Structures are given as structure tokens and as C-alpha cells.
């Protein structure tokens, strides 16, 4: 994410007592201008105050924030809450990361400036400290090749150095140790080969298999595999570490069946092969085609009123407008402002005529006290 303005935070946290994170030099009230007219462009930014604004103009003129980052504010497990003011209440919220260290935090509520920080809290310190731990290496990928469709070579890659592989043909232990295994299957029309190892930090058995019926294992990296120049959509698969749509002429390449590597949807591929990775899509909640699973904007967003109608609660949000709606939650671009020219002094609604609508508008403002 790109910082638009430079901002310096200074935070002092006491390690021996419950802490209250303090917001430092985030809001400059002199920047707030309720009369400012911002473009009705949905380009969300996350202000340094933890509030999501429709665009950078509103962040500065409506919130007075001095810095922001592109996109909506997102709080996840292990989010560092340094700089967030939870209030002066004595209620213990839990344990969270503050400047990289686990601290007990008290405050009034998990929600600050409309942002829910509850996912960042843990019930105990050992669980919180897992945020700083490096996960164990639990890799194993099986590369399969054949020249004649009968004699196969299997190579295990991404294997931790301190484990011993075992190779299995169906339920038969065929080989102990080694990263390469070879076997012929001209006598058996249905077979499978599995490479596996045991690892307590990895949760027990780690295994990858190839079956001549089901094909390679799910999440097999298909980078470098040429499926041909056909336009047939084959599905979504792991290609070079990211989930991508793949087209080609068929799942068999060089005698190897790659059908098992394909998924029906981008979401299912991401969930199994690349949890926590980037999923392209529309990331803006205000968009018509917002995808809550997307983590990376792909430019596909469409916004009201072109892609769909405005949601309930849309209206004019600018107090200086003639049709200002104090209850509006989303600005729909319908604001009307009094003209600046004096060619037609009585023309309040700007239609170049003085009529009933102008009188009603003036009567509606009768008795108002102006600064």
C-alpha cells in the first residue's frame, strides 16, 4: 500500500501494566471543512485514525486525517494495534501485538472509529506469541514424468532436510529414502505412487501422490507444463505459486495426467493451495461486483449508477448543498448547489427561471440562523 503523506508516530507503552495505545498527530482539525465539495469517486482509503473513507478528499476534508493508505481498513489476527486508542476504561480487552510484543490491553470497546479490532486480540500470551514464530517447513511436491507411458520417474522436491521419505505403490512399501523413485506399470492398469514422511511439527503425516486415474495431486505446480494452444478452459490451478485460469487441449501431457491439479473455482484453489495469498477481484465494498474473498484489486469493479443502482441510504452528503440529506450513508452524486452568478438573483435552483420551486426552497430555509 502507498502512503500518501508522511506521518511520524511516537508511542510509549508500559510493559508491566495494562496499556492504552495513543493516537499521535493523526488528526489535524484545521483540515476539516464540511463545506468542501469532494468528487463522488469511490476510491476507498484507510485513514491513520482507522476509519475507511470513500476517497482521499473526504479523508482530509471530513476526517481531518493527515495520512492514509489505499484501500479499506482491515484488521486480521496478529494485527499490531500500536497507535489505536481503546479508551480509558479498565475493562481488559485481551492480549494483542503492540510494536511487535504481546501486551495486555484494557479499554472501553474493541470497536474504535468504526473499525472492529477484536480479531487482533488473544485470550492468552502463548497464543499471541505465535504471531512471531516462523512456521515449520512442511513442503513436499511430486514431479512425475514418463517417456513411454509405462515406465515412470517420480522426484520429490521442497522436502525438509531432516526427514526420511518412504515411497509406496498402492499399499506396498516400495522404497525407503531417496528423493527419486522409478517404477514400471505395464502390468497394472490402475495404480498410485505416494511419497510421504512423518513430522510432529507438521501435524503428523505429510504425503503427495500420483494416480494414473486421478492424476497428479491437488496444488501441483503446473509452471512449465504445455497443455497446447487450444482455447478449452481446463480450470484453475497452481502456476508458479499463484492460482490461475488455465486453458489447453487436454489434461494429459507427455503421458502424465494433470487432471488432479485443477479446481472448479479460483476460491477453492486459493483456499487449498495458497491460503493467505493474493486473490484478484473487486475489493471495494461499495462496488456492484464486490468480492469479499478478493485480496488484490484487478480493475474489474463497477460502481453505481452505471453497474447497478445505489443501495438504500444513498443521497446527498454535503451540508452546503440545497438537497443535503443528513441521513444519507452513501453519496449518490445528486447534490445541487446554489449558483454563484447574480444574473438571475431569484433563481435558487439554477434552472434559469424564477418559479414556484425557488420560492419553496427559500421558504424551506426561512428562519435559519446563518454564521
ABEGO torsion letter per residue (X at the ends): XBBABBBBBBBBBBAABBBBBBBBGABBAAABBAABBBBBBBBBBBBAAGBBBABAAAAAAAAGBABBBBEBBBBBBGBBABGBBAEABABBAEBBBBGGBBBBBBEABABBGGBBAAAABBABAAAAAAAABBBBBABBBBBBBBAAGABBBBBBBGBBAABBBBBBBEABBABBEEABBBBBAAABABBBBBBBBBBAAAGEBBBBBBBAAAEBBBGBBABGBBAEABABBAEBBBBGGBBBBBBEAEABBGGBBAAAABBABAAAAAAAABBGBBBBEBABAABAABBAABABBAGABBBOAAABBBBBGBEBABAABAABBAABABBAGABBBBBABAABAABAAGAGBBBAAAAAAAAAABGBBBX
